[in-house]
């Protein structure tokens, strides 16, 4: 489950993973939710998919998406996440058979933790409609042209520097072009990483490694390991690595108060909305130092200036786009919510426009992307009205902001959290 749906024969579970409590195979036992929920520890993990109970204790270590993303659902119903993350859930189910130890007792509800059964069923009906209308199928031409415009910008910028040198005016122009190509390459690798482009998982993985490895200079495995945890449990402390700020920031409404009560002051958190900007400069400076120390001195010449300016511009571009849809939203410890409610509480959209779509790689439709992570981005706007209607029916907030408000809310949320920390630190 999760981790990009790497559906390969080499991932088949070893025999013995699915042995029941009496040494019996075949999954004939029945369990209550209370029994399932007791198996939520690192050395003892069960989960439920479509009312079937699976022992994933050993399999989690070999899970193609990594041990953490599947372990986050130990003791829970993982049906919605399982369906959301895999291109072909029916194909993956055959690998679950050796892990089967039983099923829920007939008297047990299909949903755990008191989830709204009607909402879950309505969302499943929406997903069935999405699949039947072909909204999970990509248009290859769209992504081919997208990759083409990235390569063209890269080649044009490097060609200009090669022919006309590195004057400051040309440096600025080429830096803008390289920052644009790098940011757009970041959005494209995200598409391939989510298996939303090609019909076959293998081709998505190959193209993902090409774009993120050769165009971005990053690790596909590292990205998968972190990013699918974020999608599995967005804005959940200890489960979403994107909000693990390593004590540099305190986020949301609860963490600042917890830090304040414990008198933790690793940083002056009431000023975090200010040093947030400084942190971006430090990131760029760190990259600058890394490149200087990892290359010979004669290579750190004016021709490298566009690269450093590009790093600065792209760093800000990436951070603002990715944070404006999550950082101002709810952050909490595990609450065991259904898929729709969990994703909507942690995400918001930015208004649609041709520029916003391009600038954010269609991640202005963050809600739709989180609900349907394998959906190709050019279909987000088609499913958005259906999602909004479902949210209105069940009273789930569906937030849409302007681009400007999305960015300013990042700073506002940091200031609010910092103020909460200071109040708790001084008075509680």
Secondary structure as UniProt FT lines:
FT   TURN            3..4
FT   HELIX           9..11
FT   TURN            15..18
FT   TURN            21..22
FT   STRAND          29..31
FT   HELIX           33..37
FT   STRAND          40..41
FT   TURN            42..43
FT   STRAND          44..49
FT   TURN            50..51
FT   STRAND          52..55
FT   TURN            57..58
FT   HELIX           59..62
FT   TURN            64..65
FT   HELIX           67..71
FT   TURN            72..75
FT   HELIX           79..85
FT   TURN            87..88
FT   HELIX           89..96
FT   HELIX           97..99
FT   STRAND          100..104
FT   TURN            106..107
FT   TURN            113..114
FT   HELIX           117..132
FT   TURN            133..136
FT   HELIX           140..164
FT   HELIX           168..193
FT   TURN            194..195
FT   HELIX           201..209
FT   HELIX           210..215
FT   HELIX           220..232
FT   TURN            233..235
FT   TURN            237..239
FT   HELIX           241..243
FT   TURN            246..247
FT   TURN            252..253
FT   HELIX           254..261
FT   TURN            262..263
FT   HELIX           269..271
FT   HELIX           272..293
FT   HELIX           297..299
FT   HELIX           302..304
FT   HELIX           305..323
FT   TURN            324..328
FT   HELIX           339..346
FT   STRAND          349..350
FT   HELIX           354..359
FT   TURN            360..364
FT   HELIX           366..371
FT   TURN            373..374
FT   HELIX           377..379
FT   HELIX           380..394
FT   STRAND          400..401
FT   HELIX           403..427
//
